[in-house]
Amino acid sequence: MASKAEIRKQELREKLVAAAEIRIRRDGAGALRARDLATDAGCAVGAIYNAFDDMNAIVMAVNGQTFQALGQAVRQSLNGAEAAAPTERLILMSNAYLGFAAENTRLWRALFDVQAEEAEVPDWYRAALEDLFSNIAAPVAEIFPDKTPQDLVLMVRALFSAVHGIVLLGLENRISGVPVDQIERMISEVLSRLT
C-alpha cells in the first residue's frame, strides 16, 4: 500500500501532466516553463522537481498519453475494414494519423521534438512508439511476404517516415509540401504504389 507521501507525489505528477498537456496543446512544448506550470498545478516550482527529474520528463509523460491517443485513433480507423486490402488499411491508418496531427498539432509535434539522448529514452516511451509501428507491420507483412523480419522493420519505418514527412510538410505549409486539402490524396498516391 502506498504511503501518504507517495499518494501526494502521484497526485502532483498527475496535476503537472494535465497542466502541461493543456499548455503544450495551446503553445507547444518549447513554450513550457516551470513557473507557469507550477502556477497551473498550484504548487511551488521546487515541487515540480520532487515529482519529475526535469521538464523534459514532464513532456515525455504528456507524450506517453499522446502516443496512446494517437495509437487508438489509428486502430479505430480500421474498425469495419479488417478485411480490406493491406494497402487500403495503410491508407486508412495514414489518414487517421493525418487527422490526429491536424487536430492536435502541437501535441503531435511534441512527440518528435523530444530532446533526449538515446540512452535517456525510457523503455515505456520506446514501447509506445513500437505500438504505433505495430499497426503498420501487419499490412506491410501482407504486401511483402518474402521480406525478412529485419527488412520488414525497415520498411515499416520507411513508410512511417514517408507519411510523417508528407503530413509534417503539408501541415506546416512548407514550400515542398502540398496544400492541406491534398495531403490525403498525396498519401494515397504514394501508398497505392506499394502493390
MOCOR-V771204 format. One record per pair of residues at least 24 apart in sequence whose ideal C-beta (glycine too) atoms are under 6 Angstrom apart, sorted by the first residue. I is the first residue (numbers start at 1). J is the second residue. Records with the same first field share a line. If there is no record, write none. Layout:
I: J + J
This chain:
9: 51
12: 51
13: 51
15: 41
16: 41 + 51 + 58
17: 61 + 62
20: 58 + 62
21: 62
24: 62 + 106 + 107 + 110
25: 106 + 107
28: 106
29: 59 + 110 + 113
60: 125
63: 110 + 111
64: 128
66: 107 + 111
67: 128
70: 100
71: 131 + 132
73: 100
74: 135
86: 139 + 142 + 143
87: 191 + 192 + 194 + 195
89: 139
90: 139 + 191
91: 188 + 191
93: 135
94: 163 + 187
95: 184
98: 167 + 183
101: 167
143: 194 + 195
163: 187
